[in-house]
Amino acid sequence: MSTGSFKNRFISPIFQFLQDSRAVGIVLIGCTILSLIIANSPWQDAYTGFFNTLFDPAGGHHYNYKGLHLPNSWLLWINDGFMALFFFLVGMEIKRELTTGELASVKKSLLPILAALGGMLMPALIYTLFNGNSPYAHGWGIPMATDIAFSLGILSLLGKRVPLSLKIFLTALAIIDDLGAILAIAIFYTDALHMLYLYIGAGVFALLLLMNYLKVQRIILYVIPGLVLWYCVFNSGIHATIAGVLLAFCIPLNKIHSLEHTLHDPVNFLIMPIFALANTAIEFPPDLLHAFTHSVSFGIIAGLVLGKPLGIFFFCLIAVRLKLASLPANTNWKQLWGVGMIAGVGFTMSIFIATLAFKPVDIQVISVMSVILASLLSGLAGFIFLRAIK
């Protein structure tokens, strides 16, 4: 077989697949299915053990390496380290759209903010209706979150059926939503904040903002303080990925396009698949059905599947009717409802909050399984709905 023939038959189709917007969603879902299969197979211990093996068994979440307090397992490195690059990429997209794109006007930028607010309050309220007077009331934050990676992955599967403005709306909504969830973790689900690291991080962020104001153009000069910012946020007790968003908003606007182009493939086809493989390695309990008959399960599933679209839709409806905001360009109310359904894919952040909200292992298992089912139902329902409507 000639080199040209080999390239035409194998290499070119691969490049075409990677350039397809739906490829991200296909790869993520494929990795999730593969991870769940392995996690419930004879290879489970070796597979999950690799990601969860502690570098320092006595170090908790931190590994002391030459005086530096770093993530203590491959799973933590993936979630707190590599995922900061994903948030950095998304943060740059949001900044670009807020300054020169679809979200540049006050009315357009206000809509995802209000949508995210509704998408957090309604699920928390629904969960509280089921568990408010019980020992499980502390889990109200679990259904608040939208998983950026998986929700956008599902939306990408719809290709050109979904206008770009709607994808940008979901991206902005999910970012604001996750920042709200991170804030909730910092205030309500964090045992202790390390204020010294917070103060140093705030100082580094101020320096980065000053560099942007002074129009410093060399990206390497932002990278080094950015790494210090990540280190401070990681050790402060706040989820480290927020450092990626903060750094993104300090990058000069004229450098964002080239950085996005550089990071797109490594983030979407390397970091995100690894993230999916590591975070969906969940062993199903023997009494699987029992996990879905608990009040915690009812609150989480109803919060994500019903609370998310209801909160997002009605907060947007009120905002538009009061003329505080306008719908994204080339979209309609049916599409907005469909995006609200997909926003019910809580997954990673919801699972993370579940592990913080409850100490008993059995309640954690119920919570995690409920998040998985609710995310599956939300993703499928939203995909089918958006594919069916005209």
Buried (B, 14 or more C-beta within 10 A) or exposed (E): EEEEEEEEEEEEEEEEEBEEBBBBBBBBBEBBEBBBEBBEEEEEEEBBEEBEEBBEEEBEBBBEEEEEBBBBBBBBBBBBBBBBBBBBBBBBBBBBBBEEBBBEEEBBBBBBBBBBBBBBBBBBBBBBBBBEEEEBBBBBBBBBBBBBBBBBBBBBBBEEBBBBBBBBBBBBBBBBBBBBBBBBBBEEBBEEEBEEBBEBBBBBBEBBEEBBEEEBEEBEEBEEBBBBBBBBBBBBBBBBBBBBBBBBBBBBEEBBEEBBEEBEEEBBBEBBBBBBBBBBBBEEBEEEEBBBEBBBBBBBBBBBBBBBBBBBBBBBEEBBEEEEBBBBEEBBEEBBBBBBBBBBBBBBBBBBBBEBBBEEEEBBBBBBBBBBBBBBBBBBBBBEBBEEEE
